[in-house]
Amino acid sequence: MTMRSRIDESLFTKDFGTDPFWWIAAPRPCSAAAHLPSETDALVIGAGVTGLNAARELAAAGTDVVVIDASALGFGATSRNAGNIGRVLKHEFTSLVKKYGVRTATDIYLEMQAAYDVLEEVIKENDIDCHYRKCGRLILAHTEKQLRIVADECAAKKEHLNEEYHLLGKDDIGKELDTPLYVGAAYIPDSASIHPGLYHLGLIDAARRKGVKLVPETTATRIRRIGSPTTKQRFAISTSKGVVTARDVIVATNGYSMDGVPNWIKRRLIPFDAYMIATDEIAPAQMSAILPNNRVYIDANRNLVFFRQSPDGKHILFGGRTGSKPPGDLRSMASALFKDACKVLPALKDQKIFRGWTGRCAGTFDLYPHMGVHDGIHFAAGYCFAGMPMGTYLGSKLARVILGMDGSETYFSTRSMPTMPFFSGNPWFVPHFMKMYDWLDSRDGGQP
């Protein structure tokens, strides 16, 4: 019996699709043939949030910029993510305090705040209509142990970073969402949500207004230095549309780093797939009963689930099972995710699945984002679940480095970027690592 035949087809709407939900309101731009110039000041590989923000700032300073992408503009994770915006780092503030001391931990988390702030500034300065709103986030605890850990982390951030939070008990949870699973939560009032597809379209418009040349459906196949130490060196970038020479090169491909990306970068990025579904339309009264306050919700598991209302308030978007396996039959994954969603929100049991999709992220071996220069090539990547704010932030930093401007400094360019012996970019171990997370969550009583 095949996997497809075991799927309950009654779970899906008649118009179920595997394109991201976000593409309904923000269709990917037409990939009409675009001319690739033979030379430019700066070539950016990757037209996601990092590449477009770097290109936009470079062009604003008078730099001639070309952005190429192997697919349609914004085909990757930029237009596929959950649209949840916060000050997220895989290393908890309290763990950094223990390892490095309060001063360093505070400096690192102040950069997370800066990334959060820069995203809002870019949206406002470029008049991007992308449903950005500070709706608040709930971090949901399955057990009293989880709740104590979350509370201790929030209290430390309040003391040293002045981040506001409120603890909710089990009785309070019922006022926030219709679920039997959680014993309490931490409410972070100024966390935000966004429509990532519309944000990306806004970045495209902003970049074009600055004069950036965008060339989709163009794969980089090789980057090599030309010139000599006694002359001004440049790069020759071979692509599927020909060769372009550039003074500076930025690699901003993150989880979609493929053959043309230098091996040094690929060996330091761990690509993995994240999965989401969207329900069919939910009546307003029922939505108000399920998620009455329209916030962003994540649980406190290591292998977490996350959910929210869609910006139009008609669908619930639910994600999880991150890194569990490479993309295959998305109907099968959507079915599994829907069952998870019904455990968390039992009122969804009579709904159907409208969309099920995946996007490719990238982590790093030290679980920090990284920015830097290797062999003259600039890069930023490995955002570890913080791609929207960190991509915006580090894209801006990359531009400032190339322009020689003040404000280019960041902690995320000071760390060496590790790899592992014999790792070539194939993330074969990720599903096993996530199973270990599942076991640890189950041991602690947190697995739904």
Beta strands, then each sheet from edge to edge (+ up, - down):
strand 1: 12-17
strand 2: 39-45
strand 3: 65-68
strand 4: 84-85
strand 5: 137-141
strand 6: 166-168
strand 7: 184-188
strand 8: 192-193
strand 9: 213-215
strand 10: 220-226
strand 11: 234-239
strand 12: 242-251
strand 13: 270-279
strand 14: 296-299
strand 15: 306-309
strand 16: 316-320
strand 17: 353-363
strand 18: 370-374
strand 19: 377-381
sheet 1: 1+ 17+ 13- 16+ 15- 14+ 5+ 7- 6+
sheet 2: 9+ 3+ 2+ 12+ 11- 10+
sheet 3: 9+ 3+ 2+ 12+ 19+ 18-
sheet 4: 4+ 8-
end
